[in-house]
Amino acid sequence: MPKKETFETALKALEAAVDSLENEDLGLEASLSRFEGGVKSAALCQKLLKDVETRVEQLMRTKDGDFTVTKFEEP
């Protein structure tokens, strides 16, 4: 079973791709490869943030003012 990548790991990979593109003298193929990796990391970050947003939205206030959490089911 593959290990799930965390938001922090994906963000670090995205930052590394941006840093590499900005500061390294890369050829066209290497630049394209780093760019592709950055786009994939950015997409994963967006997905993970959307998942968290969904979980937060599932936190609902009950009639008596207490909070209840509906368990988030991963797709």
N, C-alpha and C positions, 0 to 999 in steps of 0.2 A: 504494500500500500504506500503510495507516494506521500511524502510529508507535505502538509498544507503550508503554503507560503503565507507569512504574516504581512500585515500592512507595513510594518516597520522595515521588514526585509525588502519588500517591493519598492518602498520609497527610497531606501538606500541604493538599490540597483538603478532606479531612475536618476537619482542624484549623481551616481557614478557615470552613467551614460552621458548626462548633460556636461559634467566636468570634463570627461574625455573628449567630447565633441568641441568644447570651447577651448581646451588647453593643450591638446595633443595635435601634432602634425600628422594626421591620418590620411591615408589614401582614400580613394573613392569607395572601394569595396569595404574597407574597415569602417569608414564613416557610415556607410549604409547599414552595416551590421550593427553598429552601436546605436544608430537611430532606431532600427527595428526593435532592438532590445528595450530601448527607452519607451517606445510606443507600447510594447507589451506590458512593461512595468506600470506605465501610466494607466492603461486599461484595467489592470488588476487592482490598482489603488482605487480607481473609481468604483469598481464592482464591490470591493470590500467596504468602502465608505457607504455605498448604497445599502448594503446588507446591514450595516450598523444603524443607518437611518431607519430602516424597516423595523429593526428590533426596538429602537427607542420609541417609535410610533406605537408599538404594541404595548407600551407601558400606559395603562389607562387608570384614571381616577374613578373610584367607585362612588356610588351615591352618598355614602357616609363620609367621604373625604379621604379614605384610605387609598393606597395605590395597590394595584394588582398587576401582575406580569403574566402575559400570555406567552407561553413558550414559543420561541421562534423555530420554525422547522426549515432547515436548509433545503433549497431546491435540488 
